[in-house]
């Protein structure tokens, strides 16, 4: 691999407080590479920080397109055969990029590799993405303190916070879903890569340290809106039809129960338990179903292929 082979993409929005740490860690990488920063119309002085890194190419968007929109923009601007993703509130150990690249070199069947992402207190943030039996995505190992380094293995999906992908493989399955804005875009992309026959692995020797929640508030209404809606969008695009149908029905049923409970107990503090938000999300995604179904059909995947991926990975850790 050479510097012409890999572009590291960093998507930022109001990253003035942490992006220098991220870019400094990229300067320290042992493997040559290019760096592309997608600035989501930051208005906090981020541009001034980026100006200190002349080796970095910056694309400034006129409005905030979210992480998903930022990566989608980057994919259209990248010519290298590999693209690595790193959150702007994360910093990578010096061998991070080399370790991810080494594993991709050694196994042509892998289309993506994900990192061992650690929280600042040393607990695990992510060892890849898994699926629950009802189709929720979650980070493997979250909150754990492994006694020994985890083993490299196949996982369902990569975590978009720190991963390396084969650019052409991602393009072949339709790229990143810009309309997701935030959350579930990595799980959706992983699912489509697997439907196309690709494999995804975790590389525990590729270590990244992450300030979880520094760039987005997981307690906000926006977090609940995007996670609830994008999970339904992902299932409509990727899951077996029966699984997606059950998820839509369950989301509506839970929302109605929460509405009835609210009449007795008042509005819950958690946004994802607020019936008004959940019903609004459900109605929005249902209105999008014709477009989501078209995207599903464009994948050219059989029912048997969808069922095989689901049976192998739903509930597997």
N, C-alpha and C positions, 0 to 999 in steps of 0.2 A: 504494500500500500504506500501511496505517496500523498502529498498535500493536494494533489489533483483528484484524489479518490473520495474524499470525505468533506462534507460541509456540515458544520455544527450550527444548528438553528436555535436561537434564543428568542422567544417571544416575550416582549415586555410591555407593561402598562403601569405607569407611575412607579418605576423601579429604581428611583434615585437612591433609595436607602440601601439597596442590596445588590444592584447589578454589577458594581465594580468588583465585588468579591467573586461573583460568577465569572466575569471576564478575566480576572487575574488567574483563576484556576485553569482557564483555557489556555492562557499564555504559558502555563507551566506544564502542559501536556507533553509527554515524551513522543507522541506521534504527530507529525505535521498534518495540518488540516486548514480548511477555510472556515471563517466564522461569518454568519449572516444573522443580524439582529432585525427582527420585525418589531417596530415601535408602534404600538396601538394608540397613536395620537396622544402620547403622554404630555401632560401640562405641568409637570412638577420639577422640571429641570433635568430630566433624564437625558435629554439631548446633549447637555453640557458634559455629563459623565461620559457618554458615548464618544464625544469628541476627543477624549484622552486616549482612544484606542484606534490609531490610524489604520491598523491592519484589518479592522472590522468593517464589513460592508453593512450599511444601514438602509433599510427600506422603511420609510415613515408613512403609515397609513393615514388617510384623512379623518378616520373615525375608528373607534375601538371595535375591532372585529372578533375579539375574544381569542382564546388560545387556539381553538379549532380554525377560525378564520385566518389567524396568523400563520399557522403551519400550512394551510391550503395555499396561501399567498407564497410562502417560501418554496413549496413544491413546484410552483410554476416558474420560479426564478432560479432553481438549482439545476446544474448540469452534471454534478458528480454522481457516480453510481451508488453512493451511499450517503445517507443523511442521518445525522445524529441529533437528538433533541435533548435540551437541557433547560430546566426551569430557570428563570432569572433570579429566583431566590434560593438557588442551590449552587454548591461548588463541588467540583470533582477532584478526586485524588489524581496525582500526575499520570498514573498508568491507566486511568479510566478508559480513555478512547482506544488505546492500544489493546487492552484486554477485550473490549467488545469486538474490535476489528479482527483480532486473532481468532476468536471463536467463529465468526462469520466466515473467515478464510478456511477454517478447518472443516466446516460442515456446509456444503452447498445447498442442503435441503432446508436450512434455516433462512427465513426471509426477514426475521427481526430478532434482536436480542435485547433484553432488558437488564437493568442494573440492580445492585443491592443498594437501595436508597435508605439512608439512616436519618433519623431525627437528630436534632442537635444534642439531645440528652443520651444518645447512644442506642436508643431503641430502634427497631426496624420500622420504617415507613412503608416500604414495598419491596417484595421479591417477585414482582409480576402481578398480573391480574387474574382472578379466578371468577367463576360463575356460581351463584347459589342455585339450588334446585328449582327456584322460581324465577331465575333470570336476572337477579341483581348482580352487578359487578362489585368486587371488593379487592383490596390490596392484600396479597398473601403476606403473612407474618406481621401484620400491623400491630405495633405495640410490644412485640416480643423482644427479648434479649437472648439471642441464641448463645449457648455455651461454647459452641464451635462454629466455624464458618459453614454456612449452608452449602449443599452440593449443587453443582450445575445440573440442570435438568430441563425438560420441556415443561412449559406452562401454557395456560390457555392464551394469555395476552401479555403485551408489554405495557408498562406504565409510561405515559407520555412525558413524565417528569425527567426521565433519563433513559434513553434507549438509542439503538442504532437500527436503521431499516435499510433494506435494499430499495433504492428509489424506484426502479422500474416495477418491482413487485407491488408497491403501494399504488403507483399510477395505474397499473393494470386492473386493480380492483376498484378504481374510482377515486383514489386519493382520500384526503381527510374531509369529513363532512363539515364544511364551513358553517352550515346552518345550526350546528350543535352549540356554537359559541363557546361554552365551557362545559366540561364534564361528560364522560362516557364516549368522547370522540376516540380515545385510544382503544376502549373495549370494542366499539363498533368496528373500527379499522382492523383490529386483531381478528374479530369474528369473520370479516370478509376475506382476510388473508387465509384463514383456516379453511373457509368454504372453497377457496381456490386451490387447496392442497398444500399450502405452505405450513411450515412449522415455526414455532417461536420458543426461544429458550431464555433462561435466566443465567447471568454470569456473575456469581457472587464476588469474584475478584475485581469486578468493575464497581468501585465504591463511590457513592455520591452522598453529600451531606445536605439536608434540606430543612429550611425553615418553614415547616408545614403551616399553611394558612397565612403566610406573610403577604401574598399577593391577592388573596381572596378570602372572604369571611364565610366560613362554613356554617355560621349560625344565622346567616341572612336569609331574607325572603328570596333573593335572587338565586342563592345556592339551592334552596328547596325547589324553586321553579324549574331550574335547568336540570337538576338531577332527576326529578320526577318525570319531567317531559322527555328528556333524552333517553331515559331507560325505555320508555314506551316506543319512541322512535326507533331505537336500536332493535328492539324485539320485532317491530313491524317489518323492518328491513331484513333481518337476519334469521330469526328463530323459526322453527316449525310453526305452521299456521295455528295448530291447536294450542301451542305454548303461548303464542302472542295473544290469541283470543282469550285464554284464561287470564292472562296478565291484565288486559284491558278491562275485563269483567271484574276482576278482583280489585283493581284500582277504584273503579266506580263504586263497588259495594262498600269498600272501606271508607270512601269519602262520604257516602250517605250515612253510614253508622256514626262517623265523627260529627256530622251535622246534627244528628239526633242527640248525640251526647252533649254537644255544645249547648243545646237548649236547656240542659239540666245543670251543666257544670261550668259554663262560660268558655271563653276562647283559650285554647291551650297556648303555652309559651312557644312550643316548637312550631316553626313555620310548616314543616312537612306534615304536621297533624292538623293543620287548619283546613277545614272542609272547603272554604271558598277558594283558596289557592289551588287545592287539589282538583276541584271540579272545573276551575278555569283551565288548568293544564290539560285535563282530560279532554275537554271540549276542543281546545286548540289542536291537540294532536289528532283527534278524530277528524277534524276538518282537513288535516294534511294527509289523510290516508291515501287518497288517489295518487298523490306524488310519491309517497313512501312505497306504495305497491309497485309503481312504475320502476322505482329504483331497485326494488327487490327482484322484479322480473328481468331487469337488465343484467343481473348477475349471471344469468344462464345456469343456475344451480338446480339440480333435481330435488324432489322431496326426500329421496333416500339420502342424498348428500347432507341436506340440512339435518335430518334425523340422526345421521351418523355422528356429526360434529356435536350435536346436542347430547346424545347418549354418552359420548366419550368424556365430555368436559363439564356438563352441568352437575354441580355438587362435588366435582373432583378437586382435591387440593394436593 
